[in-house]
Every structure is written in C-alpha cells, then in structure tokens.
C-alpha cells in the first residue's frame, strides 16, 4: 500500500489549470486522500466535468474571486504566471503556491515511481508499462501525456505504491523527481528554445539519471550513453548485441513487429506487437526492461505487450473515406516524422496507393532550428500538404514559415502543397485522395480535426 500524501497543515488545495492532462490526475489523487480540492480552467472540458462528478468544485474561467482566503495551497501549471488573475490574487494574499512539476516531487515520495523520459516515445512507452503493471495486478497509479486507447483516459488512481509517470524534459520538469526506475528512451535535439544547446539538454537528462534512487535502476537506450551521473544499476536496451535487453529474430506483418526478447544468452519471451514500426519495438523493449525491474514475469510482460492498444494520436486509425485509410499521429520532430512514415510504408503492400501526409509544423522555434532536418524527413511520403505553423506557446515569428519549409522540400524533389487553413486542406485532400491511399494527419497541434471533418462527410 502507498503512503497517503502529507502536506502538513494544508487541507484546502486549489488548482489553477485543473483541466490539464496531468493536473486533473493530481487533483483526483488529493481528493481521494481527503483534501478539499477546487480548481479553475479557461474552459470546461471532459476532465473538468469528471472532476465535478467526483465532488470537486470547478470554476470557469480563471477569476480573482475564485481565490478565497481559506485556501491553504495553490498548485498551478507552468503556463500560469503574473498577469493571470488568480495567480495575481494568490500573490497578493500570500498563499503558498507551487508549480505542478515541483509538487509532483512531493506526491511521489509515497511511491515507487517509474518515470519514462526521452525525446521521443514517452507517451507510448508509459502506456506500455501501465498496461503491463495492470496485467500483473499491481494496481498502479498512472499519469500519461495522452489518452490510452484501452481506457480512454490519461490517468488512473490506484491503491498500491507503484506510480507510472510520463516525465517530460521541457522546462526541466523531470529534474524535480527521484524515481525508483527511470527510463531514458533517447536524447535528440528538441526544446532548444528552452535549453539553448544540446550540451544543456544532455546535462538535464544527466540530472534525471543522477536523481534515480540508488536502490533503483536506469533503463537506457544503448545509444544514449548518458549514464556517468547515475548511482543506480544501469540496464541497456536496443538492437545491438551488447544491449542487456535486445530484440532478435525480427519479422514484420503489415508493419507490426514480432521479435524475441533476449537478455544475455537467455530467451525471455516472444512478442507479437500489435502496433507498427521499429520505434514501437524499441519502446516495447524499454517497457519490458522496466517491468522486469518490478519483478513481473516475462510471460506476463509479453502477454500484455501482445495486447497493448497504444494511445490516441499515435499512429491512430481514425477511419476510412472512399477507400482511403486516415491515420493520425502526434509526430512533430524530424526523427518522429521519419519513424512514422517509415512505419506507414512498411505497413503497406504493393497494391497500396500513395502515402499522403498533411503536416502541421509545431512552434516557430522548432521549425526554424530543425528546418533542414524537417525538409529531409518526409522521404517516405508521396505527397505532402503543409499547414501554417502551430504557434502553441510562442509569439508570431516572421522569420520562419511553412512556405520556407515547402521550398526546401521542393528542392529535395518532394511533391508539396501549401494549405492556408483547415478548410482549404480538407477540400484539396477530398479532391485528390483515391482508394488504397493512406492519409496521415501529422503534428502536435490540432491538425487531427481535418481528418475528423473529412470522415464526418462520409
């Protein structure tokens, strides 16, 4: 059994941004532990409605009057800062406040935390570990940055001391925690708007590794090589012969890998993964190694991996329109784009039509910093349609645009079109797709809406 969280004399906790994908789960944990929880968000959502059904007071939108004098502690997202009316009221009333990632460090003290980090594959691998621990009957608490297809939710509140947590490197969030098991899937050039350089990014992953408990384990890609700071046991995974957990005898069926999991000279299990791509095989190897550190048998791990359903927006089949399969994927980095399109190509046979990719670049800084890499990452797509850059948290930057990316792609010989908005993209795609084509809507923004609207016209 886990230990209930101890916040001293604090009894009434208020969340600013309670509808967030992580904040909603934290709020439910505190509510279950007997705290009086309230929260606000800019708009109502399925998550805020669920919390209301549990008896949590929800305010929409943020407003200074939501901050009553009897609140003992405020937890807020990283995006909430001076200028937010509730944040300003908290400062004025001198109420103790903490950011979500820092508060999670306190919350995790009662758990054996399994924290999955890496530039790519965090959400999928976290869902794999979650499914395995559920299959093993460990009753875990789960917090993932995407919705699991098996449950339709991104979090679960369990009664055991196991907490499976996706651990994001952005803003150095994962440096606050002391996991029992830490996973580093890979380290690639991303979030350089925050870190500035690759050396700084690697140093942050080094801190994550150092923070793993000495009695725990670091599960790390055999190509990542960020282990010098770790004081715990180090376990590698990968495809090379030296990896502690490796895949052998690999075959593919419609892009979905089957493989032996081997450790040393020992065959542990055969896995028939129901999700496509070599990258998902590597994610599964990492999950296998992490679950082994929880003393889950290879048989249970393999059985769970053979039945995983993945998460929404990760090579998610949305439907079929006039014989064209529509897939949606969250890929927003050149490495992810290449991996997704490679999986799409491997999943098709010779009778398959074209692979058409509708891509929405995500953030100005990422597009600018990785422009050349993006231009080279669509080699497996037969046609690309680019939408305007999704700004997310950033102000408009006139020095970068989708048109600039399109020009580089055309120089590389790719068939590229520009769509100025969703309506234009939908009209064009509906006109050009043919039976047996594969259409992928791709990006970390709201590009998935295009595919959904196309399917709604069926």
C-alpha positions in Angstrom: 0.0 0.0 0.0 1.2 3.5 -0.7 1.5 6.2 1.9 -1.0 9.0 1.7 0.4 12.4 0.9 1.4 14.6 3.8 1.0 18.3 3.2 1.4 19.4 6.8 -1.5 21.6 7.9 -2.7 22.3 4.4 -6.2 20.9 3.9 -7.8 23.1 1.2 -6.0 22.9 -2.2 -6.8 25.0 -5.3 -5.6 24.2 -8.8 -5.1 26.8 -11.5 -5.4 24.9 -14.8 -7.1 21.9 -13.2 -8.3 20.6 -16.6 -4.7 19.9 -17.7 -3.8 16.4 -18.7 -1.6 15.9 -15.7 -3.2 18.4 -13.3 -6.6 16.6 -13.4 -5.0 13.3 -12.2 -3.1 15.0 -9.4 -6.4 16.7 -8.3 -8.1 13.4 -8.1 -5.4 11.8 -6.1 -5.6 14.6 -3.5 -9.4 14.5 -3.5 -9.2 10.7 -2.8 -6.8 11.3 0.1 -9.3 13.5 1.8 -8.2 17.0 0.8 -10.7 19.7 0.0 -9.9 20.3 -3.7 -11.1 23.0 -6.0 -9.8 24.3 -9.3 -10.3 26.5 -12.3 -9.6 26.5 -16.0 -10.1 28.7 -19.1 -12.9 26.4 -20.4 -14.9 23.4 -19.4 -13.8 20.0 -20.7 -14.4 16.3 -20.2 -11.8 16.3 -17.5 -13.3 19.2 -15.5 -16.7 17.5 -15.9 -15.3 14.3 -14.5 -13.8 16.1 -11.5 -17.1 17.9 -10.8 -18.8 14.5 -10.8 -16.3 13.4 -8.0 -17.4 16.4 -5.9 -14.6 18.8 -6.8 -15.6 22.4 -7.1 -14.7 23.7 -10.6 -14.6 27.4 -11.7 -14.7 28.5 -15.3 -12.9 30.7 -16.3 -10.0 31.9 -14.2 -11.0 34.8 -11.9 -9.6 36.5 -8.9 -12.7 35.9 -6.8 -12.1 32.1 -7.1 -9.2 32.6 -4.7 -10.8 32.6 -1.2 -8.9 33.5 2.0 -9.3 29.9 3.4 -7.2 28.2 0.6 -4.1 26.7 2.1 -2.1 25.9 -1.0 -2.3 26.6 -4.8 -0.9 24.3 -7.5 -0.5 25.8 -11.0 0.8 24.8 -14.4 4.0 26.2 -15.8 2.0 28.4 -18.2 0.3 30.2 -15.3 2.2 33.3 -14.2 1.9 37.0 -13.4 -1.0 38.5 -15.3 -3.3 35.6 -14.7 -6.0 37.0 -12.4 -5.9 34.0 -10.0 -2.1 33.9 -9.9 -2.0 37.6 -9.0 -4.7 37.1 -6.3 -2.6 34.3 -4.8 0.5 36.5 -4.7 -1.5 39.4 -3.1 -3.0 37.1 -0.5 0.4 35.5 0.2 -1.0 32.0 -0.2 1.7 29.3 -0.6 2.0 28.2 -4.3 3.9 25.6 -6.2 4.2 24.6 -9.9 2.9 21.2 -11.0 6.2 19.5 -11.6 7.7 20.6 -8.3 4.5 19.4 -6.5 4.8 16.0 -8.1 8.1 15.6 -6.3 6.2 15.7 -3.0 3.4 13.5 -4.3 5.9 10.8 -5.5 7.5 10.5 -2.1 4.9 7.9 -1.2 5.5 5.8 -4.3 8.0 3.6 -6.1 7.9 5.8 -9.2 8.5 4.5 -12.7 9.4 7.7 -14.7 9.7 7.4 -18.5 11.7 10.1 -20.2 13.2 10.7 -23.6 12.8 13.0 -26.6 10.5 10.6 -28.4 8.2 7.7 -27.4 7.4 8.7 -23.9 3.7 8.5 -24.1 3.6 5.2 -25.9 6.2 3.6 -23.6 4.4 4.9 -20.5 1.2 3.3 -21.7 3.1 0.0 -22.3 4.4 0.0 -18.7 1.0 0.9 -17.5 -0.7 -1.9 -19.3 1.9 -4.4 -18.1 1.5 -3.3 -14.4 -2.2 -3.6 -14.7 -1.9 -7.0 -16.2 0.3 -8.0 -13.3 -2.3 -6.9 -10.8 -0.1 -4.2 -9.3 -2.9 -1.6 -9.1 -0.7 1.3 -10.2 -1.4 5.0 -10.3 -0.8 6.2 -13.8 -0.3 9.7 -15.4 0.3 9.9 -19.1 0.6 12.7 -21.6 -2.0 11.1 -23.9 -5.2 9.1 -23.6 -4.8 5.3 -23.5 -7.0 3.6 -26.1 -7.7 0.8 -23.6 -9.3 3.1 -21.1 -10.0 6.4 -22.9 -8.2 8.2 -20.1 -4.7 9.6 -19.4 -4.6 8.8 -15.7 -5.7 6.2 -13.1 -5.6 6.4 -9.4 -4.5 3.1 -7.8 -4.0 1.9 -4.2 -0.5 0.4 -4.5 2.9 2.2 -4.2 3.5 1.9 -7.9 3.3 5.2 -9.9 3.8 5.1 -13.7 4.6 8.6 -14.9 5.5 10.2 -18.2 8.3 12.5 -17.5 8.8 15.5 -19.8 12.1 17.2 -20.2 10.5 20.6 -21.2 11.4 23.4 -18.8 13.5 20.8 -16.9 10.3 19.4 -15.3 11.7 15.9 -14.7 14.6 17.2 -12.6 12.4 17.5 -9.5 11.7 13.8 -9.1 13.6 10.8 -7.5 12.2 7.8 -9.4 12.7 4.2 -8.3 13.0 3.3 -12.0 14.0 5.9 -14.6 13.8 5.3 -18.4 15.7 7.3 -21.0 14.5 6.2 -24.4 16.6 8.6 -26.5 18.1 12.1 -26.5 17.5 14.2 -29.6 17.6 17.9 -30.4 14.3 19.3 -29.2 13.1 22.0 -26.8 16.2 24.0 -27.7 14.1 27.2 -27.2 14.4 26.4 -23.5 17.8 24.6 -23.3 19.7 26.6 -25.9 22.2 23.8 -26.7 22.4 20.1 -27.0 25.0 20.1 -24.2 22.5 21.7 -21.9 19.8 19.2 -22.9 22.1 16.2 -22.3 23.1 17.7 -18.9 19.4 17.8 -18.0 19.0 14.1 -18.8 22.1 13.5 -16.8 20.5 15.1 -13.7 17.4 12.9 -14.3 19.7 9.9 -14.3 21.5 11.1 -11.1 18.2 11.6 -9.3 17.2 7.9 -9.6 17.3 6.2 -6.2 20.5 4.2 -5.6 18.4 1.1 -4.9 16.6 1.6 -8.3 17.5 1.3 -11.9 18.2 3.3 -15.0 16.8 1.8 -18.2 18.5 3.5 -21.1 18.9 3.1 -24.9 22.2 1.5 -25.7 22.8 4.5 -28.0 22.0 7.3 -25.5 25.2 6.9 -23.3 24.1 9.3 -20.5 25.0 7.1 -17.6 28.0 8.7 -15.9 25.9 10.5 -13.3 23.8 7.5 -12.3 24.4 5.9 -8.9 21.9 3.2 -9.5 22.0 0.0 -11.6 22.2 0.7 -15.4 20.3 -1.5 -17.8 20.5 -1.0 -21.6 18.0 -1.9 -24.3 18.3 -1.9 -28.1 19.1 -3.9 -31.2 22.8 -4.2 -30.8 24.5 -7.4 -29.4 25.7 -5.6 -26.3 22.3 -4.4 -25.0 21.1 -6.1 -21.8 17.6 -6.4 -23.3 17.6 -6.8 -27.1 15.3 -7.9 -29.9 16.3 -10.8 -32.2 14.6 -12.8 -34.9 12.6 -9.8 -36.0 9.8 -10.2 -38.5 7.1 -7.8 -39.7 3.5 -8.4 -40.6 1.8 -5.3 -42.2 4.5 -3.2 -40.4 3.9 -4.8 -37.0 7.0 -6.3 -35.5 7.3 -9.7 -33.9 10.6 -10.4 -32.1 12.3 -12.4 -29.4 13.3 -10.6 -26.2 16.8 -11.8 -25.3 18.9 -11.0 -22.2 22.4 -12.3 -22.2 22.1 -15.7 -23.6 18.5 -16.2 -22.3 15.4 -16.1 -24.5 12.8 -14.4 -22.3 9.8 -14.3 -24.5 8.4 -13.8 -28.0 6.4 -10.6 -28.5 3.9 -10.0 -31.4 3.4 -6.3 -31.1 0.1 -5.1 -32.4 1.4 -1.6 -33.2 3.6 -0.8 -36.3 7.2 0.4 -36.5 10.7 -0.3 -35.3 10.4 2.6 -32.9 7.5 0.8 -31.1 9.6 -2.3 -30.9 12.3 -0.3 -29.1 9.6 1.3 -26.8 8.4 -2.2 -26.0 11.9 -3.4 -25.2 12.3 -0.4 -22.7 9.0 -1.3 -21.2 10.0 -4.9 -20.9 13.2 -4.0 -19.0 11.4 -1.6 -16.7 8.7 -4.2 -15.9 11.4 -6.8 -15.2 12.8 -4.5 -12.5 9.4 -4.6 -10.8 9.7 -8.4 -10.7 7.0 -9.0 -13.2 7.5 -12.3 -15.0 8.5 -12.4 -18.7 5.3 -14.3 -19.5 3.0 -11.6 -18.1 5.1 -8.8 -19.7 5.0 -10.5 -23.2 1.3 -11.3 -22.9 0.5 -7.6 -22.0 2.6 -6.3 -24.9 0.9 -8.6 -27.3 -2.4 -6.9 -26.3 -1.5 -3.2 -26.0 -3.7 -0.8 -27.8 -1.5 2.2 -27.6 -2.6 5.8 -27.1 -4.6 8.3 -29.1 -2.8 10.3 -31.7 0.0 7.7 -32.0 -0.5 6.1 -35.5 -4.2 6.1 -34.6 -6.5 4.7 -37.3 -9.3 7.3 -37.5 -11.4 5.7 -40.2 -11.7 5.1 -43.9 -13.0 7.6 -46.5 -13.8 6.3 -50.0 -11.2 3.5 -49.6 -8.6 5.8 -48.2 -7.3 5.0 -44.7 -6.9 8.0 -42.4 -4.3 7.8 -39.7 -3.5 10.5 -37.2 -0.1 10.9 -35.5 1.4 13.3 -33.0 4.9 13.4 -34.7 6.3 16.9 -34.6 10.1 16.4 -34.7 12.0 15.2 -37.8 13.0 11.9 -36.1 9.4 11.2 -35.3 8.2 12.2 -38.8 10.7 9.8 -40.4 9.8 6.9 -38.0 6.1 7.4 -38.5 6.3 7.5 -42.3 8.7 4.5 -42.3 6.1 2.6 -40.3 3.4 3.6 -42.8 5.5 2.5 -45.7 6.3 -0.9 -44.1 2.6 -1.4 -43.3 1.6 -1.1 -46.9 1.8 -3.7 -49.7 2.5 -3.4 -53.4 -1.2 -2.9 -54.1 -1.4 0.1 -51.7 -1.7 3.6 -53.2 0.1 6.7 -52.1 1.1 7.9 -48.7 -0.2 11.5 -48.4 0.9 13.5 -45.3 -0.9 16.6 -44.0 1.7 18.1 -41.7 1.2 21.0 -39.3 4.6 22.2 -38.0 4.7 22.8 -34.3 6.2 26.0 -32.9 8.3 28.6 -34.7 11.5 27.8 -32.8 11.4 24.1 -33.5 10.7 24.6 -37.2 13.4 27.2 -37.5 16.0 25.3 -35.5 15.4 22.0 -37.4 14.3 23.3 -40.8 16.9 21.3 -42.9 16.1 18.2 -40.9 12.4 18.6 -41.5 12.9 19.1 -45.2 14.7 15.7 -45.4 12.4 13.8 -43.1 9.4 13.2 -45.5 11.2 10.8 -47.9 8.6 8.1 -47.5 5.7 10.3 -48.3 4.5 10.5 -51.9 2.8 13.9 -51.3 2.9 16.4 -48.5 0.4 19.2 -47.7 1.7 21.8 -45.2 -0.5 23.9 -42.9 0.7 27.1 -41.3 2.9 26.7 -38.2 1.0 26.0 -35.0 2.3 28.6 -32.6 1.4 26.9 -29.3 3.1 28.9 -26.5 5.1 31.2 -28.9 4.6 34.7 -30.4 4.5 35.0 -34.1 7.9 34.9 -35.8 8.1 36.4 -39.3 11.5 34.8 -39.9 10.1 31.3 -40.4 7.1 29.9 -42.2 5.6 26.7 -43.8 6.4 28.3 -47.2 10.1 28.2 -46.4 9.9 24.6 -45.4 7.9 23.8 -48.6 10.6 25.4 -50.8 13.3 23.3 -49.2 11.2 20.2 -49.7 10.7 21.0 -53.3 14.4 21.4 -53.8 14.8 17.9 -52.4 12.3 16.7 -55.1 9.2 16.3 -53.0 5.6 17.0 -54.1 4.5 19.7 -51.7 1.4 21.8 -51.5 0.5 24.7 -49.1 -2.9 25.0 -47.5 -3.6 28.2 -45.7 -6.3 26.7 -43.3 -8.2 23.5 -42.5 -11.0 24.2 -44.9 -8.6 24.6 -47.8 -6.7 21.5 -46.8 -9.8 19.4 -46.5 -11.2 20.5 -49.9 -7.9 19.7 -51.6 -7.4 16.3 -49.9 -11.0 15.2 -50.6 -10.4 16.0 -54.3 -7.0 14.1 -54.6 -7.3 11.0 -52.4 -8.0 7.7 -54.1 -8.9 4.2 -53.0 -6.0 2.4 -51.3 -4.2 5.7 -50.4 -3.0 6.3 -46.9 -3.6 9.8 -45.5 -1.7 10.7 -42.3 -2.6 13.9 -40.4 0.5 14.7 -38.5 1.6 17.2 -35.8 1.2 18.1 -32.2 -1.4 20.8 -32.7 -5.0 20.4 -33.9 -4.4 19.0 -37.3 -6.3 15.9 -36.4 -9.5 17.9 -36.9 -9.0 17.9 -40.7 -9.2 14.1 -40.8 -12.2 14.0 -38.4 -14.1 16.5 -40.6 -13.3 14.6 -43.7 -14.7 11.4 -42.1 -17.7 13.3 -41.0 -18.6 13.9 -44.6 -18.9 10.2 -45.4 
